[in-house]
Amino acid sequence: MVYHPGSDVEDLENYKVSGYHPTVIGETFRDGRYKVVHKLGCGSYSTSWLARDEHLERYVALKILVASETSKSQEPVILRLLHDSGSTHQGNQFIPRLLDDFELDGPNGRHLCLVQEAATCTIGQAKEDSRNWMFPVEVARSIAAQLILGLSYMHSRGVCHGDLHMRNFLIYNSNLGHLSPEELYTRYPLHQNPVTRTDGQAPEPHAPPQAVVPMWIKTRGDELVDPIVKISDYGTSFVATNRKPAPTLQTPALYLPPEGFFDESATPAADVWSLGVNLYEVLGERPLFETFAWAPDDILAEMVSTLGPMPQRWLDEWAKRSNVFNDDGKGRRGAYRRFAPPVFRRLHQRMWDMGCGETPETCQWDVEGGEMRAVEEMLRGMLAYEPDQRLTAEELLESEYMLRWALPAWERQKRRQEGIGVMRPDNPHACMDYRRDSVVCSS
């Protein structure tokens, strides 16, 4: 161990040659154009910063990759492929724009830097901040529509995202663009902790003198109104037609499709599965697969509990299946299921859990109109075990739930925003004032 561990910051051990760039508040990049004013977040492969674009006088997100990823990253290539201003596909507005990219040389190597539009926070964070872990019904429907449209556009361009989860869906509806850095710090104080080495030496040059705690923009999901949502983080994305074999999926285990657990080739159908798991969480209170630990065997057991037996080839490869199921196929308490009841809880039952009620009267969805049935039908098509049997993103656009509930909610949201001059889908450049009044929270 080189550094004393920090609290609420990135893994300081990654400040080394080939690792993070030692970014400090006030540092400027691109000949002084981008000035770092706050910390947004971090991941295993990057740190993200709120920066001030001194040329355009607005806040942007500055993502700085670890040096080891600079030569390998296809993210700017993917984002340019997805940025097609001439496209008439509704889904292209749910992909973040790449505003600039460049490389910088630092004490830990050469780092790829991506400049993107600024966002408020993630869907996952907004849900965690809510008092009831729920989005309002109309908001949840609109979010579902936006995510399906975004995925459809992505797949129409041949791109497989490969890492869809709640913290890669960004919300864009803040109002911070008018704040000066001083006003920003008043609202979102800057917290920095000294970086210290275990050998007593100075942390520089490989680490910064201070580790910055990410800013927290509290967004209550239960109070969210008309959010614009975009699918972010294309660091592990690939063009499905160009990569053979496809790269290994980096999706978090809870959202990983079954083929990912058994090292089968990734296809765009993997995104459909992951989005299905996410949509259950967006539309309801709880995650679809509930485990006390994200152990692969726990999650596979939850899949079987929810969806029934999986294909035999996967059962044969599942080395610890006997720790999960008895010979008769019934669940059992054991090393991986010690907290779970030895019974199955199928998708139909979990739909009522998602609706937060066990009767039509207590369910938040339009049960009599068929909404819950339509959601279940769509999810069942997205969560088919065999990738080639899942609905495609194009078929999701034509699903009953999308046409009768999700898309109409998005259309109503557009009309409300157009009415107050916030959004003009027919003219993307008319959105700039709205987008400028925002802050990012992605890594």
N, C-alpha and C positions, 0 to 999 in steps of 0.2 A: 504494500500500500504506500503510495507516494504522498497523497494528500489526506488530511483529516476530512471525513465525510461532511458534506453540506446538507442543510435542511431545505426542502422544497426547491431544489435546484437540480441541474443536470448532474450526471455522474462525473465527478471531478477527475477521476482516473483517466477519462478520455481526453484530458488536456495533455497531449503528447504528440510526438511526430506522427503524422498521418491522421490525427484526431481533430477535435474541435479547434476553430480559430479563437484565440483569446480576445473576444470582443469586449469593448468597454463603452460605457455611456459617454456620448459626445464624439465618438470616433466617426470619421467620415470616409466615404467610399466613392469611387467613380469621379475622381477629381473634385471632391467636395460636394457632389450633388446630393448624396444620401447621408443624412446625419442620424446616428442612432440615438433615440430618446428614451426607449423603454424596452423591456424584455417581454416577449409574448409567450414563449414556450420552448420546449426542447424535445428531441427524440434521440434514438440511438444513432441516427445518421446526420443530424443537423440541429442547429439552434435557430430560433426565429425571433426577430426583433422588430419593434415598431420604429420606423425611421421616417424622417421628414424629407420629402422630396423638395429641395430648396428651389428647384427650377419651376415646378408647378404648384408649390406651396400647398401641399397636401400630405397626409400620412399614407404610407405604404407599408407592406409587409416585406421584410428582407430576410430571406431564408439562406443561411450559410451552411453548406454541406461540409461534413468531415472531409479531410484531404484525401483519404483513401477511396472516396466515392466519386471524386471529381472526374476521373477519366472513364468511369463506368456508367455514370448516370445518363439516362435517356430522358429525364424529365423535361428539359427544355424542348427536346425534339418532339415529344408527345404533345406538349402544350401548344407548340406551333402547329402541329398537325390538327389539333382540335380547334384552333382559333381560325375559323372560316367566316369572315364577315359577310360573305355572300350567301351563306347557307340559309335556307328557309325553314330548316328544322327547328321546331320550337325549343328543343332541348339544348341548343348551343348556348343559350343564356345562362345555363346552370353549370357552366364550366368556367373556372376562374381564368382571367386573362393574364398572360405573361407580359408584363410591361417592359421588362428589361432583364438581361442576364449578362454576367461578366465573371471573370476570374480574378482572384487576388492572391498575392504571395504573402505568406506570413511565416512565423517561426516554426509552425507545424506542417508546412507544405503549401501546396496550391489548392485553393478552395473555390468551388463553383458557387456563385451567388445568384439567387433568383428574386426578382422584384415583382410583386403581384398586388392585386387589389386588396384593400384592407377590409377585414370582416370584424364582426363583434365577438363571437365565440362559436363554439360548436353545438350541434344538436345534443350531444351527450352532456355537455356542461349545463346547457339550459334545462335539460330534464332533471339533472341532479340538483339544480338550484330551486326547482319548483317545490311547492309545499305538498303536493300530492303525487309527484312523479308522473304527472300527466300533462299533455298539451290539450288545449281546448279542442273540441271535436272538429270545428271548421279548420283550425290551424293544422291539426294532424292530417286531415284529408288533403289540404293544400301541399303540405310537406311531402306526402306520399306521391302526389302528382308530379311535383318538381323533381323528385329523385328518379321516378320512372322515366320522365322525359329526358333527364340528363343522361341516364344510362342508355336509353335508346339512341340518343345522338352519338354517344361515345362508341357504341357498338357499330353504328352505321359507318363510322370512320375506321372500323377495324381494330379499335383499341380495347384491350381487356385491362381493367383497372387493377385487379388483383389484391386490393387491400381495402375493401369497403367495410367501414364500421362507423359507429356513432360519432367518433371524434374526427372523422374525415369529412363530415358534412358541416359546412360553415354557414353561419347566419350573417346576413348583411343588412342590418337596419339600425345602426347606431347613429348618433348625432354628435360626433366629437371633432369633426373636421375643422370647426371654427375655433377650437381651443389652441392657445399657444402652448408650448412645452411647459411653461410655468403653471398655467391653468390646468394642464393635464396632470401635473404632479400633485396639485392640490386635490384633484378628484381621485387620482390613482397614485398614491405616494410611492416613491421609489425606495425599495428596501434592498440594501446590499450587505452581504456578509463577507468578512475578510477570508481570503483563501490562504490556508496555511499548509505547509508541508510537514510531514512527520519527522524529517531530518532537520527541521529548523531553518532550512535555506529559503530564500525568497522564491515565490511562485513563478515570477517572470524568468525567461520570456515565454515559456510554453503555456502558462496559465495566466489569467487576468488577476490583478490584485484583489478584486472584489467579485463575488458571485452574485448575480442579480436575481432576485425572486420575481417570477413572472407576474405581470399585472393581472388583476382579477376583475373582469367586467361582469358584474352579476347580472344575469338575465334570467328572470323567473319564467320557466317554461309554461306554467299555468297562467301567466299574464301576457304571453307573447301575442302580438297582433301583426298579422300580415307579413311574416318573415320572408325574405328572399334567401333561398338555400342553394349552395353550390357544392359540387363534389370536388374535394381537394386532394392533394398529395399523390402525385403520379410517379413517385420515386421507384416503385416496383412494377409500374405498368409496362405493357408491351403490345406490339402490333401482332395480333394473333396469326396473321398470314405470313409474317416474316420470320418467326422464331420457331425453330425445330431443333431440339425439343423446347417446349415452353419453359420459362424459368419457374423455380419453386415459388409457390404462393407464400406471401408474407402475412396473410390475413390473420388477425388474432384468433386463437383457437375457438372461441365461442361463436365466431361467424364463419369459420372455415368449412367449406363443403367436404363431404365425406371422402371424395377422391384425394383431397389434400392430405388426409391422414394416412393414406396408403400410397402416396408418392406416384399417383397417376398424373398424366399430362394435364396441364391447366388449359381451359378453353373459356370463351366468354360465358359459358353456362355456369362457371364458378361464380361470376359476378351476380348472376340471377339468384343463385342459392343465398349468397351473402346478403343481397338486398332483401330477400324474403325474410331472413332472420331479423334484419334491421327494421323492416316495416312493422313486424309484430311489436317491436319495442316502441316504435314511433306512435303507433295507434293505441297502445295500451299502457299499462303501468309497469309490468314486469318483463324481464327478458324471456324469450321463448324457451331456451335451454337453461335451466336453473341448477347450478352446482355450487358447492361451497369451496371448490378449488377448480381451477381451469385445467385439471388433469385430462389428457386426451381420452382415457378410458371412461371417465365420468361423462364427458360430452358425448361420446359415442353411445353410451348407455341412455342418455337423454334423447338422442336421435331415435333409438329403437323404441323407447317408451312413447315418444310422440308420434312417430311415423310408421311403426311396425318393423318387421324383420328387414334387414338390409340384404343386398345380394350376397350369395354364398361365397364368392371369391373374397369379399372383404371379411366375412365371418371367419373364413379359414385363415386369413392373415392376422386377425385380431388375437394376438398372443395371450392377452389377459382376459379374454372373454369369460372364462370360467370364474373369475373373481367377481363378475358382474351378474351373470345369469346361472341359474341352476340348469340341469340337463333338460328339464321340461320347458325351458325358455322363460320361466318366471324370474322376475328380478329378485335379488337377494341382498341382504345386508352383508357387507364385506369391506375389504380394504378400500374400495372405490365407491361404495354406495352406503356407507355406514349411517348416513343421515336420511337416506331416501326410503320411502315405503316400498315393500316388495310387490308393487302393483304397477300396471301401466297407466299412464295418463295421456290419452290420445289427443290429437290436434283439436278435435271437435270440443273436448272438454276445456282445453286451454283457450279456445276462442272466448268462452264465457269468462274465464279468468282475465283475459285481455279487456273484455268489455266491462270489467269491474262489477259484475252482477251475475246472479244465477237464474234470473228470470227476465223475460222481456221488459218488465216494468223497471227493473233496476239496471238494465244494460244501457250504456251511453249511446250505442249505435241504433240505427233505424232497423230494428229487428223485423217489424211487420212489413216494411218496404223491401226487405231482402238484403240489407247492407251486410249484416254479419255473414249470411250465406255466401254473398259475393266475395267478401274478404277471404273467407275460408277456402273457397274454390280457387281464388287467385294464388293464395299461399300454398295450397296443395300442389298446384301446377309449378310453382317456383321451387318447391322442396322435394321434387321427385329425386329419388336416389341416383338414378342413371342420368348423367349429364345430357345425353341426347333426347331424353324424355321430358326435360324441363321446358317450360314456356320460354320463348325467346323474348328479348326486350321489345321487339316489334309486336309480338302477340300480346305483351302486357298492355300496350297502348290500346288494344282492342278489347281488353277484358271488361266484364260488366262493371266491376268496381271502379275501374278507371273512368269509364264513360259516364256512369250514373252518379258517382259521388266525388271521386278525387278530382277529376278534371273540372267539373263545374265549380268546385270550391276554389280552385286556382283561377278560373276565369272570373269569379266574383271578386277575388282579391285584386286581380289586375284592374278591373273596372274601378274599384275603390282607390287604388293608387294612381290611376290615370286621372281620376277626378280631382285629386289634390296636387297634380303635377309632379308626382314622384317618379312615375315610370312610364316610358313610352316604348313598348316592345317593337313597334314598327321602326324606331330610330334608336339604335343602341347608344349612340353618342349623347342622346338626350338624358340618359341615365347618369351621366358623369357627376352632376352636382350631388345627386343622392348617394352615389357610391363614394364620393370623396368624403362625405360626413360619416366615416366609419373607421373602425379599428380592427386589427387582425388578431387572431388567436389560433395559430396553426403551426405545426412543426413537421 
